[in-house]
Amino acid sequence: MEYLLIAVIIILLLFIFRRKPANPSVNITVAKAKEHPRFREIEELLEQDKDVHAIKRARELYGLSLVDGKKLVDELKQEKG
């Protein structure tokens, strides 16, 4: 009986204090991204066809997830034509 009570308490504590994702998805628009003072770095990487580096830089500058960083870079590439 005591073990059951301890197990229930542990489960309740885990439920109450469960961790939130470390880096929640952050949506950022291209217009908002362009306001950043170091946005030009991403444009330069895209001009050099360094998409992977541009995604990495976008993630560093804006705190984006990999998926959101790729979406942002894809939108920038599409905007440029």
N, C-alpha and C positions, 0 to 999 in steps of 0.2 A: 504494500500500500504506500509506503514511504517513497519507493522508487517511482511509482506512478505520479505522485504529487511533485516530486523533483523534476520528472520529465515534462509535466505540464507547465511548470514554472519556467523551465528552460525554453520550451517552445514559445510561450508567451513573451518572454524577454527577447528572443530572436525575432519574433514578429514585430514587436514594438520598436526595436532598435535596428531593424534591417537597413542596410546601407543603400544609399541612393547612388545612381550612376555617377562615376567620377567626372565624366565629360558629357553632359547632356547635349542632345542635338541642338545646335544653334543655327537658326536661319538668318542669313545675311543677304541683303540684296546687292546687286552690282553697284547701284548708286551709293549705298551706304559704304561699301568697300572702298569706293573711289575717294571718300572723304579722309581716309587714313593717310597720314603724311608719308608713309613708306609704301604706298600702293604701287608706285612706279617700279619698284623692284619686281613685282609680279608681272607687270607688263613687259619689262625687259626680258624676263625669263621666257615668256610666251613668244616674244619676237625671235628668240634664239631657238625656238622649238624645244624648249626644256619643260615640257608639261609636268613631269613628275616633280621637278624642283619647284615649279610654280605652285603646285598643290601643297607641297611641304611648306613653302613660305607662307601661303595663305593660312594654313593651319597654325603656324607659329604666330602670325600677326593677329589673327582673329579668334584663336582658341577653338577652331572647328574640328569636327570629327573628320575622318578620312572621306566619308561619303559626302558630307557638306562641303569640304574643301574641293573635291572633284566637281561637284555641281557648280560651285562658284567659278572655277576655272573653265569649265565647259561653257557656262553662260558668257564669260568674257570672250572666249574664242568665237562663239557664235555671234556676239555683238560686233566683233572686229571683221567678221566675214570670212 
